[in-house]
Amino acid sequence: MRLRRPVALGFGLGLILGLGAMAWVTLEALRSDRGEQAAQARVASESKVRQALARMDATMGLFLAPESARPWSHYAPFSPLGQAHTDQPVPQAGPWVPSPLLLGDDPLVKVRFQVDALGRFTSPQVPEGADRARARGLALDPQRLQVASSGLAALAGRFTLGSLKAAMARQGAVLISREQVVEYEQRRGNGTPRQGFLHQGGWVPFWEGGDLFLARQIWVGEAERIQGSWMDAEGMREVLLSTIRGELPKAELRPAHGGLSSDRPRLGTLPYELVPGEGPAGSWRARRATRLGLAFGWACVLTGTAAGAFALYRAVIQGERRGALAASVTHELRTPLTTFRLYTELLAKDMVPDPEARQELVQSLAVEADRLDHLVKNMLAYARLEARREGNLVALPLDGLLDQVLPRLRARADQAGMPLHLSVDSALVEAVVRVDALVVEQILYNLVDNACKYGAGDLELDALPGRRGVVLQLRDHGPGIPPGEQRDLFDPFHKSRHASARTAPGVGLGLALCRRLARSLGGDLELDRSVKDGAGFRLLLPAARR
């Protein structure tokens, strides 16, 4: 235990520093990978957004190009033949030509309208007065006329000429005044604007109350007009989004109010802001190469740490075992060597003339010699197991094995005054086991020796059938083994407090040696916890294959 604490502290400190450094490297690698992926995702996202904006603007251009080329006269239900983009007066007598806006139907437009200088709202889709009479022969859809009429009435109650111009100005439209028109004509030397003077401004899209409108300013002579379209904003949004769903499936379009102050991507043709719906941070995931590299690095570190910890632990345990072995063997050898030295000097100097006393000394020397022989055999067997050297396993009949090992066991039991009784189950009359007889004898001798040291009463050795062979069960009728000491019973150089208190000879190697010897045979040795009166052990011997 003296070695374990400083070694464990040193190893733990090194482990914390090493794992901390590896964790820092891992975090830096992940952070770098995340930054690189975020940059790549940002570039890819910006490229997708630019392509999406260009595609939607191109789609919207298919609608705006004809609108930009549309003559101002199309915003009247009927106009005289030849009235278009011209600064020349056109007779108002006819023949009268219906507007394409009256005959056609655009699903993206709710209603088209025109507002004159007096604030009157008209629509090419809603003929009134003389135009209504002209429209009777065109077979117009009454329902469409009703819808357009309702929309025009809603616009008339919602806007004035001034409010339309204000909404256009908020969107950045450049509107010209009557003074600017007069000044322009005076520079041309025409004096006041002529009847055929025409100024047609560009289309200005704007939002008002959640609705999308397109409007433009028209000057015809000295008469100002605002022409426009009330757009189907939801239908327009769905048409535009349908063109980019393959690249940006989660994209959304939101109304853009005012000028270009927002930093969000925006269409060039309509006041819409594009929300891509996906970002580089949300879809981050470590790349496969990074994950494999980090996983391999951690696997190496953890494997190396486990191997180092195991090797260090084994080295510490071996060191402690060697120290315990040296101390135990030194202590165990001291008593018999002292006895040998004293008794041999007495016998050599003929200092014991009484024959009976001399015989007692010789017997004591024989007992100590047997004790030393048992100790040396245990040490050699343990060294052989440590060096992974196995014995010679042969198939032996159970009765032959018992006949070979019983004499030595009974001699040790008789020496302690504890008779050994053998009982063999009738099912094992022809049982054959594959063992090394000398190893089995050494295991059973150690068990009998411990029973003679710490137990009491008669010893019982029973041969019973087991699942994988034969079970030899040995028990005594002594005080038994306390429950608190049963867990460490098979540890090398372990002696229970009861055994230590009784100062029984031994180095605490017997049971550990017996279990390892049993397992080297392919069997096992375990404590029989069912025994309450005394101590019991079960030795499993593997059956020979037939």
URKA-V676225 format. One record per helix or strand. SS is the DSSP state (~ for helix, > for strand). FROM is the first residue (numbers start at 1). LEN is the number of residues. If there is no record, write none. Layout:
ss=SS from=FROM len=LEN
ss=SS from=FROM len=LEN
//
This chain:
ss=~ from=2 len=67
ss=~ from=72 len=4
ss=> from=78 len=3
ss=> from=96 len=3
ss=~ from=100 len=4
ss=> from=109 len=7
ss=> from=121 len=3
ss=> from=126 len=1
ss=~ from=130 len=9
ss=~ from=142 len=17
ss=~ from=161 len=10
ss=~ from=178 len=10
ss=> from=198 len=3
ss=> from=204 len=5
ss=> from=211 len=10
ss=> from=223 len=9
ss=~ from=233 len=10
ss=> from=252 len=4
ss=> from=266 len=1
ss=> from=272 len=4
ss=~ from=288 len=61
ss=~ from=355 len=32
ss=> from=394 len=4
ss=~ from=398 len=18
ss=> from=420 len=5
ss=~ from=426 len=3
ss=> from=432 len=4
ss=~ from=437 len=18
ss=> from=459 len=7
ss=> from=469 len=7
ss=~ from=483 len=3
ss=~ from=497 len=6
ss=~ from=510 len=11
ss=> from=524 len=4
ss=> from=536 len=8
//
